[in-house]
Amino acid sequence: MKKNIVKNEKGFTLIELIVIIVILGILAAVAVPKYQDLTQEAHKASSEGLLGAARGAAVLAFAKRLPTSATPVVVDAAALVAQMDTSGYTISTSGNQFTTTIGGQTYTYTVSPVEQATSPAGVVKSP
C-alpha cells in the first residue's frame, strides 16, 4: 500500500534558501558602499553647517555694535563660538582659530579678527 502524502507541507526548499541568501548578498554589496558615501557627505555637510553658524555669529556681532559705533572691533574665535549653538561638537579655540573633529576629519576655521567699518569679520574653513 502507498502511504498518504501530506499535501500541506510547509517550509522552504534548499534552492529557495540559497536564492534568498544570494539576493541578500548582492543587496549588501551594493548598499554598504552607498552607506559609506552618505556618511562622508553628511560629515562634510556638518562641517559646512558649522561654517555657516560661525559666519552667522560674525554677522550678529557686527549688527549688534553697528548702531552705536562705526569703529572696527576685534572679533576672536572664542567670542564667535560663544554665540553659536555648538551642541554635538567638541570645539577648541586658540586666538583667531577654532577646530573640531567630525567623523575622524579635523576641520580648522579661521576668523579674520578685525571687522571693517562696513562689513563683519570673515570666517574660512580648511580643508
C-alpha positions in Angstrom: 0.0 0.0 0.0 1.0 3.5 -0.7 1.5 5.9 2.2 -0.6 9.0 2.3 1.5 12.0 1.2 0.9 15.1 3.3 -0.4 17.8 1.0 0.2 20.7 3.3 4.0 20.6 3.6 5.3 23.9 4.8 8.8 25.4 4.6 11.4 26.4 2.1 13.5 24.2 -0.1 17.2 24.4 -0.1 17.3 26.1 -3.5 14.9 28.8 -2.3 17.0 29.5 0.7 20.2 29.7 -1.4 18.5 32.1 -3.8 17.4 34.4 -0.9 21.0 34.3 0.5 22.4 35.3 -2.9 19.9 38.2 -3.3 20.8 39.4 0.2 24.5 39.2 -0.5 24.0 41.3 -3.7 22.0 43.9 -1.8 24.6 44.1 0.9 27.4 44.5 -1.7 25.6 47.5 -3.2 24.2 49.1 0.0 27.4 49.2 2.1 29.5 51.4 -0.3 26.5 53.7 -0.8 26.1 54.0 3.0 29.8 54.9 3.4 29.4 57.6 0.7 26.4 59.0 2.5 28.2 59.2 5.8 31.2 61.1 4.2 28.8 63.5 2.6 27.0 64.0 5.9 30.3 64.8 7.7 31.2 67.3 5.0 27.7 68.9 5.2 28.1 69.1 9.0 31.4 71.0 8.7 29.8 73.4 6.2 26.9 73.9 8.6 29.3 74.8 11.4 31.0 77.3 9.0 27.6 78.9 8.3 26.9 79.1 12.0 30.2 80.9 12.6 29.6 83.3 9.7 26.1 84.0 11.1 27.6 84.7 14.6 30.0 87.1 13.0 27.2 89.0 11.3 25.2 89.1 14.5 28.2 90.5 16.4 28.6 93.1 13.6 24.9 94.0 13.7 24.8 94.4 17.5 27.5 97.0 17.6 26.6 98.8 14.3 24.1 101.3 15.7 26.4 102.5 18.4 29.8 102.7 16.8 31.4 102.6 13.4 34.8 101.8 14.9 36.1 98.4 13.8 36.1 95.7 16.6 38.4 92.8 17.1 36.5 89.6 17.0 38.2 86.4 18.1 37.2 82.8 17.6 36.1 82.3 21.3 33.6 85.2 21.0 32.1 83.6 17.9 31.9 80.1 19.3 30.2 81.5 22.5 27.4 82.8 20.3 27.0 79.6 18.3 24.9 76.5 19.0 27.7 74.0 19.3 25.8 71.1 20.8 27.1 67.9 19.4 30.6 69.3 18.6 33.8 69.4 20.6 35.4 72.7 19.7 38.7 74.1 20.8 39.7 77.7 20.3 43.1 79.4 20.0 43.4 83.0 19.1 41.6 83.6 15.8 41.0 79.9 15.0 38.8 77.1 16.3 38.9 73.4 15.4 36.6 70.5 15.6 36.8 66.8 14.6 33.8 65.4 12.6 33.9 61.8 11.5 37.6 61.5 12.1 38.4 64.6 10.0 39.8 67.7 11.8 38.5 71.0 10.4 40.1 74.3 11.2 38.1 77.5 11.0 40.0 80.8 10.8 38.3 84.1 11.8 39.6 87.4 10.2 40.0 89.1 13.6 39.1 92.7 12.7 35.7 93.9 11.4 35.8 96.6 8.8 33.6 99.6 9.3 31.1 98.3 6.7 31.4 94.5 6.9 31.6 91.8 9.5 34.5 89.6 10.3 35.0 86.7 7.9 35.3 83.0 8.6 37.0 80.4 6.3 37.3 76.7 6.7 40.2 74.3 5.9 40.4 71.7 4.5 
